[in-house]
Structure formats: C-alpha cells, structure tokens
C-alpha cells in the first residue's frame, strides 16, 4: 500500500496559525468533555469555535467544514501538521476507527497535562538559579566596563607592586576597553552559530552525549526521555493500537539521538519476533534494570500498557525530586561563587590603596 502523502502547508499558514502547548491541551480537554456529554462532533467543534478567537478559531472553523463535508476529524487535523503532532493525529484516527474517540481524547489530555506539568517543574527549578547567574554576570560586566577603566590610571600611577589579582583585573579592563565590541560580537556570533548547528545530524551525537553525562543534569535528561517514551507508548497501547503501529509514533517524538537510535533498533528487533525486553537488554545506561524488569512483567502478564504508565509516573516523580534537589544545591554554590568574585574584586582594588597609605 502506498504511503499517504502528507498535505503541504503554505508559509503563510505556518506563520499565521500557531497554537501553544497550553492551547492544544485546553482544546483537547474541552473537546473530550463535550463529546462525553453526548454531543455530535460537529456540534462540539461549533461550540468551541464560537468561543474561540485567533489561530484556534481558524483551526476549529477548518475542522468544522472538514467534518461537515464527510471527512474525519483526523483528516481535518492533518491540514495543520505544524500544529498537531503525528502522535496527536494518529491517536484521534485510532479512536475514530475503533469508536473510542472520547476515551482517546481524554488520554491525550492526560498525557499532555503530564508533559505540561513536567515542563513547568523543570522551568521553575531553573528559574531562580538563572536569575542569580544573570544578575552576577550583569554586575561583573558593569564593573569591568564602567569601574575598572576609571581606576586603571590610578593604579598605574601608584608606585607600589600590584598583586596578581589586580594585574589580572587591569588586563581585563584593557582588553574590554580596546576590544570590547569585538568580544561582544564574537560571543553573540558563537551563540547564534551554536543554535544553528546544534540540530544538525553530525552535531547531535556529540551534544546529546555530553548532555547525558553531565552530573545531575544527565540523570534528569535520561529520566525525562524515559518518562516521555513510557507514557506515550503506554497510552498508545491502552487505546488498542498494536505495538508495531505504536512504536513508529513513539520514536517520532524522541528528541535525544541515542534514545531514538535505541528504540529504532528495538523496533527492528521486535518486528523479527523478539520481545521489548530482549531488544532493550544491554543498554543499562539508557534503560535502567528496574525498567527492564517491569517491562518484562508487563509483557508476561499482558499488562504492558499499564506497566509503562506506571514507569512514566515513577520517572516523573524522580524528575520532580531531582529538579528540587538541583535548585537546593545550586543556590548555595552560586552564593559562594558570587561571594568569591566580590572578595577578589575588593582585594584587588583595596590592597594597592592600603599599600600606598601604609607607605605614607
């Protein structure tokens, strides 16, 4: 059977029709509630369309016209592949084919809520350290740019030996004063280049390898990937989707190079008649032994979907604890670091002045 060609989307549609993750979550929740109340799909979409505006209204208007023209909801969603993921569309299609659309919408809403909560937890944990770090960088930059150049002449006029910290600060002041613009442009260019090349195929293995092995952060990244893949695969299996259809959808949402490579290899092994446990064995760094044991129990008892969802909840709790610990650990480290910078600055500036006063 020939593969169904994906509809092309114009650049104008991509730019003018956008939905945030929160808007997609609310749309899924409200649609599930309306369908569970017994309303037909076109009436439910009509109600939501009348209460919406902007991009959401455009999407709902298109969906209403598509459904009333005799097409499925999944067909209407396929017109916006830049908004709705293949997972979202395939789950809707599976629900329509099996008559469990309401249940699939509710599971989608639950899954999206879990992902939303996970993002919020990670952002909240990193918010305070980020603010403190940026504040420290701003203060240090202000001192180097505005304070040090003004006292450089004073230190040069002092006929006393300068400590190495003061000499280092004077060197920083000189470099900043003469090459500050070039340094700023170079830093901005480096950030832009990194953002442009980080998603290239030959760069991902390096950046993802380093990310997985950074202390503390690496564990959070592994648990995040495990939580995402187990929740999605468990959700798909519990909707009645066969494993051979659920695996490609699950692989398509994986971002980490090594997890995508592992599960792609697992898909091939499973298609040859092996179990998931056999396919994942030997990758303890990416798949912990406890996960393998629970997956084996799920396969042997016929409760693989439920066991995967249990693992997803477990790893989400691990992420919650890890992010709290990160915030707790980073706070004193950053305070000590800022204190050391202030102490070095004070020592470098005050010591020569005391030497002059002492000699007088």
C-alpha positions in Angstrom: 0.0 0.0 0.0 1.4 3.4 -1.0 2.2 5.7 1.9 -0.3 8.5 2.3 1.2 11.8 1.2 1.2 14.5 3.8 -0.6 17.7 2.9 1.7 20.7 2.2 1.3 23.7 4.3 2.0 27.2 3.0 4.4 29.5 4.7 1.6 32.0 5.4 -0.4 29.3 7.3 2.6 28.3 9.3 3.2 31.8 10.4 -0.4 32.9 10.9 -1.8 29.7 12.6 0.0 28.7 15.7 -1.1 27.1 19.0 0.8 26.9 22.2 1.0 23.7 24.1 -1.5 25.1 26.7 -4.0 25.9 24.0 -3.7 22.4 22.5 -4.2 21.0 26.0 -7.4 23.1 26.6 -8.7 22.2 23.1 -8.3 18.5 23.8 -9.9 18.7 27.3 -12.9 20.7 26.2 -13.5 18.5 23.1 -13.4 15.4 25.3 -15.9 16.9 27.8 -18.3 17.9 25.0 -18.2 14.5 23.3 -18.6 12.7 26.6 -21.8 14.8 27.1 -23.2 13.1 24.0 -22.9 16.0 21.5 -22.0 15.1 17.9 -18.5 16.0 16.8 -19.6 18.9 14.5 -21.7 20.5 17.2 -18.9 20.2 19.8 -16.5 21.9 17.3 -19.1 24.6 16.6 -19.5 25.4 20.3 -15.7 25.7 20.7 -15.4 27.7 17.6 -17.9 30.3 18.8 -16.0 30.8 22.0 -12.5 31.0 20.4 -10.5 33.6 18.6 -7.3 33.9 16.7 -5.5 30.8 15.5 -7.7 28.5 17.5 -10.8 29.8 15.8 -9.2 29.4 12.3 -8.4 25.8 13.1 -11.8 25.0 14.5 -13.5 26.6 11.6 -11.5 24.5 9.2 -12.2 21.3 11.3 -16.0 22.1 11.3 -16.0 22.5 7.5 -14.0 19.3 7.1 -16.3 17.2 9.4 -19.5 18.5 7.8 -18.0 17.6 4.4 -17.9 14.0 5.5 -14.3 13.7 6.4 -12.9 12.5 9.7 -11.6 14.7 12.5 -8.1 13.3 11.9 -8.3 14.3 8.2 -9.1 17.9 9.3 -6.2 17.9 11.8 -3.8 16.7 9.0 -4.2 20.2 7.4 -2.1 21.6 10.3 0.9 19.2 10.7 2.9 22.1 12.0 0.5 22.5 14.9 -0.6 18.9 15.7 2.0 16.2 16.1 1.7 12.8 14.3 1.0 11.3 17.8 -2.0 13.5 18.3 -3.4 12.8 14.8 -2.8 9.1 14.9 -4.5 8.8 18.3 -7.5 10.7 17.0 -7.6 8.5 13.9 -7.3 5.3 16.0 -10.2 6.5 18.3 -12.4 7.2 15.3 -11.7 3.8 13.7 -12.4 1.9 17.0 -15.2 4.1 18.3 -13.3 5.2 21.3 -12.7 8.8 20.3 -13.8 10.2 23.7 -11.5 7.9 25.6 -8.6 8.6 23.3 -9.2 12.4 23.7 -9.2 12.0 27.5 -6.0 10.0 27.4 -4.4 12.6 25.1 -5.4 15.3 27.5 -4.0 13.4 30.5 -0.7 12.8 28.6 -0.4 16.5 27.5 -1.2 17.6 31.1 1.6 15.4 32.4 4.0 16.9 29.8 2.9 20.4 30.7 3.5 19.8 34.4 6.9 18.3 33.6 7.9 21.4 31.7 6.7 23.7 34.4 8.6 21.8 37.1 11.9 22.0 35.1 11.5 25.7 34.3 10.5 26.5 37.9 13.6 24.7 39.2 15.9 26.5 36.9 14.3 30.0 37.2 16.0 31.1 40.4 19.5 29.9 39.6 19.2 31.5 36.1 18.1 34.9 37.6 21.0 34.8 40.1 23.5 33.8 37.4 22.4 36.6 35.0 22.5 39.1 37.8 26.0 38.1 38.7 27.1 38.4 35.1 25.4 41.8 34.8 27.2 43.1 37.9 30.6 41.8 36.8 30.2 43.2 33.3 29.2 46.6 34.8 32.3 46.6 37.0 34.6 45.6 34.2 33.1 48.1 31.7 32.5 51.1 33.8 34.5 50.9 37.0 37.8 49.3 36.1 38.7 51.6 33.2 38.3 54.6 35.6 40.7 53.3 38.2 43.3 52.0 35.7 45.1 55.3 35.6 45.1 55.5 39.4 46.7 52.0 39.8 49.3 52.8 37.1 50.3 56.0 39.0 50.8 54.2 42.2 54.5 53.4 42.8 53.8 50.1 44.6 53.9 46.5 43.5 50.5 45.3 42.4 49.1 41.8 43.4 48.5 39.4 40.6 44.7 39.7 41.0 44.9 43.5 40.4 47.1 43.0 37.4 44.6 40.5 36.0 41.8 43.0 36.5 43.7 45.7 34.8 44.4 43.3 31.9 40.6 42.6 31.7 39.9 46.3 31.7 42.4 46.9 28.9 41.0 44.1 26.8 37.5 45.2 27.4 38.2 48.9 26.6 40.0 48.2 23.4 38.3 45.0 22.1 35.0 45.0 23.9 32.9 45.4 20.8 34.7 42.6 19.0 34.4 40.3 22.1 30.6 41.1 22.3 30.1 40.4 18.6 32.1 37.2 18.8 30.1 36.0 21.8 26.8 36.7 20.0 28.1 35.1 16.8 29.1 32.0 18.8 25.7 31.7 20.4 24.0 32.1 17.0 26.2 29.5 15.3 25.6 27.0 18.1 21.9 27.5 17.9 22.0 27.0 14.1 24.2 23.9 14.1 23.0 22.1 17.3 20.3 20.2 15.4 22.5 19.1 12.5 22.8 15.4 12.2 26.6 15.3 12.7 26.4 17.6 15.8 23.6 15.9 17.7 25.6 12.8 18.7 28.2 15.0 20.4 25.9 17.4 22.1 23.5 14.7 23.3 26.4 12.5 24.5 27.7 15.4 26.6 24.2 16.2 27.9 23.6 12.7 29.1 26.9 12.6 31.0 26.7 16.0 32.8 26.4 15.3 36.5 22.8 15.7 37.9 21.6 17.2 34.6 22.3 13.9 32.7 20.1 12.0 35.1 17.3 14.5 34.6 17.7 14.2 30.8 17.6 10.4 31.0 14.5 10.4 33.2 12.8 12.9 31.0 13.3 10.7 27.9 12.2 7.6 29.8 9.1 9.4 31.2 8.1 10.7 27.7 8.6 7.4 25.9 6.9 5.2 28.5 3.9 7.4 28.9 3.3 7.8 25.1 3.9 4.1 24.4 1.7 3.0 27.3 -1.1 5.4 26.2 -1.0 4.2 22.6 -1.1 0.5 23.7 -4.0 1.2 26.1 -6.0 2.7 23.3 -5.9 -0.6 21.5 -3.2 0.3 19.0 -0.9 -2.6 18.0 2.7 -2.5 19.1 4.0 -2.4 15.6 2.0 0.8 14.9 2.7 2.4 18.3 6.5 2.1 18.1 7.0 4.4 15.0 4.8 7.0 16.6 6.7 6.8 19.8 10.1 7.0 18.0 9.0 10.1 16.1 8.6 12.2 19.3 12.0 11.3 20.8 14.5 14.1 20.6 17.6 12.6 22.1 19.8 10.9 19.4 20.8 7.9 21.5 17.3 7.1 22.7 15.9 7.5 19.1 18.7 5.2 17.9 18.0 2.6 20.6 14.2 2.5 20.0 14.6 2.4 16.2 16.8 -0.7 16.7 14.3 -2.1 19.1 11.5 -1.7 16.5 13.5 -3.8 14.1 14.2 -6.5 16.7 10.5 -6.6 17.8 9.4 -6.9 14.1 11.6 -10.0 14.0 9.6 -11.6 16.8 11.6 -10.7 19.8 10.2 -9.1 23.0 10.8 -5.5 24.0 12.8 -6.8 27.0 15.2 -8.7 24.8 15.6 -5.7 22.4 16.4 -3.3 25.2 18.8 -5.6 27.2 22.4 -4.5 27.3 21.7 -0.7 27.5 21.7 -0.2 31.2 22.9 3.4 30.9 19.8 4.4 28.9 17.3 1.8 30.2 17.8 1.0 34.0 17.4 -2.6 35.1 14.3 -1.8 37.1 12.6 -0.5 34.0 13.5 -3.7 32.1 12.2 -5.9 34.9 8.8 -4.1 35.0 8.6 -4.2 31.2 9.2 -7.9 31.3 6.5 -8.4 33.9 4.1 -6.3 31.7 4.9 -8.5 28.7 4.5 -11.7 30.6 1.2 -10.7 32.2 -0.3 -8.9 29.2 -0.4 -5.5 31.1 2.4 -3.8 29.2 0.5 -0.6 28.7 -0.3 -0.2 32.4 3.2 -1.1 33.4 4.6 1.5 31.0 2.3 4.2 32.5 3.4 3.1 36.0 7.0 3.6 34.9 6.1 7.0 33.5 4.7 8.1 36.8 7.7 6.8 38.6 10.2 8.7 36.4 8.1 11.9 36.6 8.4 11.7 40.4 12.1 11.2 40.0 12.3 14.3 37.8 10.3 16.2 40.4 12.7 15.3 43.2 15.8 15.8 41.0 14.7 19.3 40.0 14.0 20.3 43.6 17.5 19.0 44.6 19.1 20.9 41.8 17.6 24.1 42.9 18.6 23.4 46.5 22.2 22.5 45.5 22.8 25.3 43.0 21.6 28.1 45.4 24.5 27.8 48.0 27.0 27.1 45.2 26.1 30.3 43.4 26.0 32.4 46.6 29.5 31.2 47.4 30.7 31.8 43.9 29.3 35.4 43.9 30.9 36.0 47.3 34.3 34.8 46.0 34.0 37.2 43.0 33.2 40.1 45.2 36.0 39.2 47.6 38.5 39.0 44.7 37.3 42.4 43.3 37.5 44.0 46.7 41.0 42.6 47.4 42.3 43.6 44.0 41.1 47.2 44.4 41.7 47.9 48.0 45.1 46.2 48.5 47.1 48.7 46.3 45.4 51.6 48.1 46.3 50.2 51.5 49.9 49.7 50.4 50.1 53.4 49.4 48.5 54.6 52.6 50.9 52.3 54.6 54.0 53.7 52.9 52.9 57.2 53.7 
